[in-house]
Amino acid sequence: MRRLLRLRYLRHLRLPATPVALLGLCLSMPVLAAGTFNTASTFDPFDAESGIAPLPCVRPQITGALGLADVVDLALCNNPQTREAWASARVQAGLVGVAQAPYLPALNATLGSSRNRSRIEDQDTNKRTLNSASATLSWLLYDFGVREATLEGTRQLLAAAVATQDTTRQAVFLAALQSFYQVHALQAALDAAHLSEKAARESLAAAEARYRAGSATPADRLQAQTALSQTTLTRIRVDGELKNARGGLANVIGLDANRPVLLVPLGAMSPPQDFERNIETLIEEARQRRPDLSAAESQLNAARASVDATRAAHLPSISLQATPLWQDSSGLTTNSSSIGVSVSIPLFTGFSQTYKVRTAEAQADLRAAQRDRLQLQVALDVWKSYQNLTTATQSMRTTADLLASAEQSEQVALGRYRAGVGNILDLLAAQSALAAARQQRVQSAFDWNVSRATLAQSVGVLDAAVLPALGGEAPLPTLPTLPLRPTSPAASGNP
């Protein structure tokens, strides 16, 4: 419709056929381009978005109990952070396309129509109509590297945006893992709290039986009642924390907190016997794989390209210009055209260019310092994650023995008290130690699961390939391939 109105307007001006065809083509090109972008947002003539990872999936429906892989998939699909990172990368890809546009010629068309009326005293009024049409072709031929440096800078920023997208994906991945394990840990803690409450009820029943038999004092019964109340309060607190954890899990996977989420039971897992690895190799691999470090490197390269572009902006530029012109003034038609090469030489800009270069160089220095700081942070992240996992692994092994001995101690103390040869304090102390051992066992299992995922993120390998290992179905696929050292202080990275 807009094109049709323009052509009717041209016929009304009675332009000759050649200018009509030329200007009609010029006017129809932006209209068609606008229609293309409005109806097909995937139109990408420079293929600028080819390196951007697509969104993980279209939001799936939730049916039945969810496993670890289901929780991660839902989080990557539904969490707004992944869509934000994807959209930010597409924004930067658009800027790459903008930076490529100066390599092509620019074509502009101009139409004009005016009616002049003049009257001199004692003379007739003079009326004149002036119609004009022109097209201007401009093409930047050479600019001493401004376009190249600008394009390189936008490409590096696009690489940084893509790396940031991967960083965001791993952060959401880790948050989903933590929420999944947190729900399981609190469910296990709630089960342990129920067992402790049941044991406290049995102790109270035994104390009341001995009191009625005359072999126990009222203090025994009161102490047993106090212990039962404490275990009940613990069970209520853990139940509230579990509900909050379920709400947090629903939030991570993109649901309202009040939506119930069922999880499949977590399989039994035990830490490997040959866990110790070469910490130097882990740090080196992290510096090669970490997407945030890759983003910092790309930002540094973009800043260096900006320095080159800023320096070249003060140099001359050579452009080609061509302009056909048609004018009709009251029946008098004029056709003219011009073509030429122009050289633009900036002579003096009040030292603004000098300070622009200094600013760009300082920005590059800033990006270099940020990159170096992140390299040190990567090493620290890997070191802490490795040590945390080492501690969690050792705690898993120790709490298993602790729980077994605490259960036996509680059974012996309860049997002695029922037989009348033990006292209530020994029984309550044994039950308290058993409850603590159960909680420590649950906490160590949670710490071990989360520490494994955190180490994978610190190294930069937290992706779908590690899900079978994190779910207890297989060993970690990446870390065991690293060179092993003999189990020693040096092997674990200790000085």
CORMO-V644049 format. One record per run of one state. SS is the DSSP state (h for helix, s for strand, l for the rest). FROM is the first residue (numbers start at 1). TO is the last residue. If there is no record, write none. Layout:
ss->(SS	SS)
from->(FROM	FROM)
to->(TO	TO)
//
This chain:
ss->(l	h	l	h	l	s	l	h	l	h	l	s	l	s	l	h	l	h	l	s	l	h	l	h	l	s	l	s	l	h	l	h	l	h	l	h	l)
from->(1	2	14	17	40	66	67	68	79	80	102	106	120	125	143	146	214	218	253	263	264	279	290	291	313	317	330	332	345	352	420	424	460	464	471	479	482)
to->(1	13	16	39	65	66	67	78	79	101	105	119	124	142	145	213	217	252	262	263	278	289	290	312	316	329	331	344	351	419	423	459	463	470	478	481	495)
//
